Amino acid sequence: MATLRLGPLLRYVDGSSATVWVEAGRPCTAEVRCADGAGGSARTFQIEGHHYALVTVGGLTPGTRTAYEVLLDGARVWPAADPALAAFPPSTITTPGAPGSGTDAEAGTGTGAGAGAEEVPGAGGGPGAGVGGDAGDGTDAEAGTVRVAFGSCRWAAPPDGEKDPVGPDALDTLAARLAADPDGPRPDVLLLLGDQVYADETSPATRRWLAARRDLTEPPGDQVADYEEYTRLYYESWLDPEVRWLLSTVPSLMIFDDHDVIDDWNTSESWLAEMRATPWWNERILSGLMSYWVHQHLGNLAPAELAADPLYAQVREASDGSDALRAFAARADADPAAVRWSYRRDFGRTRLLMVDTRAARVLDEQNRAMVDPDEADWLRAQALDTPGSYDHLLIGTSLPWLLPPLVHDAEEWDASLCRGTRGARWARFGEWLRRRADLEHWAAFPNSFAWLTDLIAEAGSGPSAPASVYVLSGDVHHAYLAEPTHWPADSAPAARVLQLTCSPVHNSVPASITWGFRFGWSRPAQALGRAFAGHARSGTRGLRWRKRGGPWFGNQLMTLTLRGRTSVLRLDQAREHAQGGARLETVRETELTS
């Protein structure tokens, strides 16, 4: 009998279809059956001895919430017969309401990795009327409400009974909140903005597992080395009962950041040259990209995109798709411009652009860019496609666009030093500091910072301007809101523009981060930043911004609720409760547009 090793993960959802990802213990046919008669099936494909399926579920009814089960070769494996999952309600698929007018653009990458966007009937789903019930009149689904929860940076929670060294997990507490009110409102999509797994910071249990497999005195030591070891990270993270149920019932979208592969991934040209000179890096990067494609990227695609994806077809048709996927990963590593990991999704009149800020980089010091020129052109085309067709533009980028001014100026200063503006000695110091202090955000790519600024201004302007342009980010292990107050060359957009940063979901917050990011917004820090800019002869092309909220520290999630041209932001933190256990508590809720 085939066993369910991992999943199910509910990934894409529109008004009539969805995709559900699973890993099985052996080759089999995976099937999803819904309480309302909808369903679908797919044969597993094999990668490095593991067996996966991404099942397209068709025949769903708009504006409903319906329970589903998973079968492998006809035997039901989900809901699982696991006591740790017994307290959770059935996994459900919540579809958006009546079809809307927004449509997504074609993928058009020609590489098998592109994730253009798809036609998505309707806006975000709402509470519905229970399992398998119709949403009914006056629901959020019909009103066009979209709830987007987002965050980044999650260490796997320790096993039950072990003390959590970094406090409660925000995803665990979100699952508990939703399970306690199964017919209530829930996020229409969960955006996981990087560092879903930590390939370079493994847990004690994983280190023990690695030590039983190979000699940890040999590089890369207690970091993961190959595909099999990457799968261990996903098991550890996604078999957590709360997270397993949450991901089975809330659609998710994902993008990688550095720790999904290694800290400082693609931070500079010299860093990459050093990595490629090691005997272990090639297998590490290929396995990292392969495992990301399987576990995260495939689920970002719509059914129509999957059907048109030549790599997906090749992998599914082969008895073993490992060689095809490995060749693809090698091409992605050798020529990042040949592959697109960025993607677009439209939720009714809300448009989301998820931006790859790691693999798409141009690292030549004299031509550094956060995204390569083709990627930049594609992103601009998606943002400006069909003016007036959306009320809100969300730009998901793991790395924040707007940082505390001191941090921004320090990164721009460092980038100038690394280009050689102050000579070879300063350039060497700049590279050392870049790696030591993780100076690799948008500010560390000044031309790309200016490009993104111009794109946001253009997308947010004109007679058909949206109500808002929000940049959603993580990475920096705290949360804050920042808003431009002065735009270059009279380019201020009509839309409200905000940087919304939320991190971590479950990780440590060192005292140096707490102090540094508090100080970074202060007047003395801004004066120090201007001194950095003067030394490097750099500048921000006239854009200025202010903090509008935060910084907040702790394990946390933000949720944007978008209805028509209005938007409300809520910040929730996972906190230990006086009566035992942990809860997700609201720290701030504020109206952003009205």
Buried (B, 14 or more C-beta within 10 A) or exposed (E): EBEBBBBBBBBBBBBBBBBBBBBBBEBBBBBBBBBBEBBBBBEBBBBBEBBBBBBBBBEBBBBBBBBBBBBBBEEBBBBBEEEBBEEBBBBBBBBBBBBBEBBBBEBEBEBBBBBBBBBBBBBBBBBBBBBBBBBBEEBBBBEBBBBBBBBBBBBBBBEEEEEBEBBBBBBBBBBBBBBEEBBEBBBBBBBBBBBBBBBBBBBEBBBEBBEEEEEBEEEBBBBBBBBBBBBBBBBBBBBBBBBBBBBBBBBBBBBBBBBBBBBBBBBBBBBBEEBEEEEBBEBBBBBBBBBBBBBBBBBBBBBBBBEBBEBBBBBBEBEEBBEBBBEBBBBBBEEBBBBBBBBBBBBBBBBBBBBBBBBBBBBEBEEBBBBBEBBBEBBBEBBEBEEEBBBBBBBBBBBBBBBBBBBBBBBBBBBBBBBEBBEEEBBEBBBEBBBEBBBBBBBBBBBBBBBBBBBBBBBBBBEEBBBBBBBBBBBBBBBBBBBBEEBBEEBBBBBBBBBBBBBBBBBBBEEEBBEBBBBBBEEEBBEBBBEBBEBBEBBBBEBEBEBBBBBBBBBBBBBBBBBBBBBBBBBBBBBEEEEEEBBBBEBBEEEBBE
